[in-house]
Amino acid sequence: MAPPHDGPWLDDAAGRLIRPYTVSGGRTEPTAQLDLLTQVLATGGTPLGYLGPEHTEALGLCAAPISVAEIAAQLKLPAVVTKVLLSDLVDCGVLTLRAPDFYHNPTDRSLLEAVLDGLRRQL
């Protein structure tokens, strides 16, 4: 008998055995206003009610500010599913949201130079 594991159900050849939208209960619309660059941070509060394992895993990633895109990548879930999970966590009061610092200055030269440098390295 194989030992139980806490991670997502994976098969080395097939990948994730549970469809991503099962994680969000088939929901595709988050209740909170999130985009890929939104920063989320755990409040330290205790969630009321049951959270699924993906909720718990996402919450564990939010000890320091982290973007929605980074969480989606670490959970290996589509961004829209991740947004629904994070919305659930915001709704139960265990996550806060904030826009990235450069939202207030979208033409920040250092940000644009960093993007340009990254693009040049890809070519």
N, C-alpha and C positions, 0 to 999 in steps of 0.2 A: 504494500500500500504506500503510495507516494505521500510525503509529508505535506501538510497544508502550508499555504503561503499567503501573505497579506497583500501582495501586489495584484495588478490587473491580470485577468486570465489571459495568458499568452501561450502560443504554440510557436516554436522556433520557425517552423516552415510556413504556417498560415498567418501568424501575427495575432492580433487581438481577437479573441473568440466571442466577445460580447460586442455587439454593434454599438458604435459611439452614441447614437441617439437614444439607446436604451438607458444610458446613464442619466440623461436629462428627462426621462419619461416621455420622449418624443417631442418635447417642447423646443422650439427654435427661436423664440422671442424672449430675451432677457427683460426683467422688470426694471432693472437699473440701466442708466445711460452709460454704456461702456464702449470704448473702441480699443483697438489693439495696443495703444500707447498709454491707456489709463493705468495709473499706479494704484495698487491695492495694498492694504496694510491691515493686519489683524488688530482688533481692538483689545484683545485679552479677555473679552467677555465669554460667557458660556452659552453655547447655542441651546435654544429651547427646542425640544423635539428631536427626532431621529435625523441623523445625517448619514448619507451613504458613504462608502469607502472613498469614492472620488472626491466628495465634499471635504472629508477629513484630510485627504492627501493635499488638496488645493489649499486648505487652511494652513496646513503645516508649512507650505512654501511662503506664506505671507508674514513671517516674523519681521522681515524688513521690507520696505517698499519694493514691489516687483510689478512688472507690466503684465497685462493680460496675455500678450504674445508669449512672454517667457513662461508663464504658467501653462499655456496651451502646449508649448513645445515640451515641457517637462512631463506633463500628463499624457502626452502623445494623443491628444484629442483635438478635433476640429475647433477652431476659434469660437464658432457659434455655440457649441456645446459647452465650452469653457465659460463663455459669457453667461450662460444660463446657470451653471453651477455657482459662479461667483455672485450672480444676482441673488440666488437663494441665500448665500452667506451674508450679503448686505442686508437682505430683508429680515434675517433673524438677528441682526445687530452685531455680528462677529467680525465684519470687515468694514473698513471705510475706504472711500475712493478719493482720488485727487488727480487732477490733470498734471501731466508732466510739466516741469518748470518752463520748458521752452514754448508752451502754449501761449504764454503771455508775450512772448517775443518770437513769433514764428520765423523771422528772418535772422535769427541769431547766427552770426558769421561762423562761430566755432562749430555749431551743429552742421551747417551746410558744408564746411570744409571736411568734417569727419565723414559725412555721407559721400562726398566726392572722393576722398581717399579710399573708402571702402569699395566704391564702384571701380576705381582704377585698379585696385588689387584683384578684382574679379576678372578683369579683362586680360 
